[in-house]
């Protein structure tokens, strides 16, 4: 049985994946996709700091 922290972490991961998928579905052009890629690269790089 997962504890509260594990449950919250699992739900947060699922929510983030849904948000990313929705962002990807909104892309209509290659430029929009590239802009979204830069956005997520920036976020990932900031997480490393």
C-alpha positions in Angstrom: 0.0 0.0 0.0 1.6 3.3 -1.1 1.9 6.1 1.5 0.6 9.6 1.1 3.8 11.0 -0.4 4.0 8.2 -3.0 0.4 8.7 -3.9 0.9 12.5 -4.3 4.0 11.9 -6.4 2.3 9.4 -8.6 -0.7 11.8 -9.2 1.6 14.7 -9.9 3.5 12.6 -12.5 0.2 11.6 -14.2 -1.0 15.2 -14.2 2.2 16.5 -15.7 2.0 13.8 -18.5 -1.6 14.8 -19.3 -0.5 18.5 -19.4 2.3 17.7 -21.8 0.1 15.6 -24.0 -2.5 18.4 -24.2 0.3 20.9 -25.1 1.5 18.6 -27.9 -2.1 18.1 -29.2 -2.4 21.9 -29.5 0.6 22.1 -31.8 -0.5 22.7 -35.4 2.8 23.6 -37.0 6.4 22.6 -36.7 7.2 26.0 -35.3 4.7 25.5 -32.5 6.2 22.1 -31.7 9.8 23.6 -31.7 8.6 26.4 -29.4 7.1 23.9 -27.1 10.3 21.8 -27.1 12.3 24.9 -26.1 9.8 25.6 -23.3 10.2 22.1 -21.9 14.0 22.1 -22.4 14.1 25.3 -20.4 12.0 23.9 -17.6 14.1 20.7 -17.4 17.3 22.7 -17.3 15.9 24.9 -14.5 15.0 21.7 -12.6 18.7 20.7 -12.7 19.8 23.8 -10.9 
